[in-house]
Amino acid sequence: MTTQHLVKEIKRKKSFLCIGLDVDLEKIPQHLLEEEDPIFAFNKAIIDATHHLAVAYKPNLAFYEAYGINGLKALGKTIDYLNEKHPEIFTIADAKRGDIGNTSGMYAKAFFEDLNFDSVTVAPYMGRDSVEPFLEYKDKHTILLALTSNQGAFDFQTQKMDGEELYKKVLEVSKTWKNAQNLMYVVGATKAEFLADIRKIIPENFLLVPGVGAQGGSLEEVCKYGMNGNVGLLINSSRGVLYASKEKDFAEKAAEVAKDLQQQMAGFL
Amino acid sequence: MTTQHLVKEIKRKKSFLCIGLDVDLEKIPQHLLEEEDPIFAFNKAIIDATHHLAVAYKPNLAFYEAYGINGLKALGKTIDYLNEKHPEIFTIADAKRGDIGNTSGMYAKAFFEDLNFDSVTVAPYMGRDSVEPFLEYKDKHTILLALTSNQGAFDFQTQKMDGEELYKKVLEVSKTWKNAQNLMYVVGATKAEFLADIRKIIPENFLLVPGVGAQGGSLEEVCKYGMNGNVGLLINSSRGVLYASKEKDFAEKAAEVAKDLQQQMAGFL
């Protein structure tokens, strides 16, 4: 999917909501456990109830890998369902991969060819040749971790390197990589005050922003400091939407939370 | 597996060789493609031919994910085969994972419980709470990326942070994490001259050393600067062993290369 297409969808739906499909079998309505594939049944119900309110879905790979082959089959069915029923929706494999060049190329093949996601999250620690194999794919997007939403972000990311925080160095250096136009960045909503500085370095790129909701980030602040002329934001909510109810009305309640977020977003557009 | 057990095996086999099971269907002997599961058939043949020469095997997840569900089934069969036939061998899931706390916990579950590996490689960029969920597991090991073997290591890892290179900061900070005794570190053989400094910071921990062979690192230098009283080294070879021959004699030729490496290693013990 092109960035232009994503921007068009954001304007059409008046939403820049991304829903994180992080399925935990201990948290979903227990009647779903009787289904043949409870993970896919849950995802399908959430997608059916919210696809008009969200522009992106983001399964985090950890939640599927934790359930072994069955989890990975459910992931495959989920991305196929999204690609078939809602090809206008942007899909993100939240995988935080990264390895030496030829190995990153295998990961790129896994996510962009085998699973056919529009984008994948990638960790920057191993540098240029660990990221460029992902950037080679036309109309696919590589979402690089810059400043994450967790407490551990202060261990290294915000520490100064040659007088400048590591995450800023990551932003600046990554701009020099081949096909850097295919880069987006992860910036946590819990650190919204950092967004003004970040926009000075990367005014144009899309930001994937986790941490609104359960983790305590403010939508208003993220929009104030992070929005650009193309909107440039995908705000993720996972637990807040998925687990709005643990009863049979879970999809309906998820849609209510998503609708509330979409309406707040419409106010900022 | 305990570290003591690993050290005992190293001394018994006079080897600290780790074989990287990075199976590329374009590189394996083409007659194996007629097998029902060519990836597992290849791994089984390599393991059968080399298990007396190696103390560890390290499948890199990218090579299995690139083949979708079939690749992941082959990975499951490979780790089960190792655990059943050779429980004395140390197993490494080279996955380079890392995410916010509860999500890293799901990855830990995937690799330590579902697949039952002895260890997993983890990226440090997201800091303490992205790594500690892995460290909680008793007798399981978390192998943190410190200084990798690729060119991109110079982009961030060797850049100075408060007067000290990022990889040294990672070593030092990680020592303060809960259950840090379960840490090992990745240090590339292509940067063997850095090992003396590294051993000043972490004299005791095991190092997983990729980059000997195809990537150009020297075994002698790694031993000179990196070995400690418990050996403290696992030297990985992937392509050099796996693809020693593309003919029907591939396993025999792989064993010859492994034997040569083992004998060189014996000379350093």
Interface residues (C-beta under 8 A of the other chain):
Chain A: D22 D24 N60 A62 F63 E65 A66 Y67 G68 I69 L72 K73 G76 D94 K96 R97 G98 D99 I100 G101 T103 S104 M106 Y107 K109 A110 D114 L115 A123 P124 Y125 M126 G127 R128 D129 S130 V131 L145 T148 S149 N150 Q151 G152 A153 F154 D155 F156 Q157 Q159 K160 M161 D162 L166 K169 V170 V173
Chain B: D22 D24 N60 A62 F63 E65 A66 Y67 G68 I69 L72 K73 G76 D94 K96 R97 G98 D99 I100 G101 T103 S104 M106 Y107 K109 A110 D114 L115 A123 P124 Y125 M126 G127 R128 D129 S130 V131 L145 T148 S149 N150 Q151 G152 A153 F154 D155 F156 Q157 Q159 K160 M161 D162 L166 K169 V170 V173
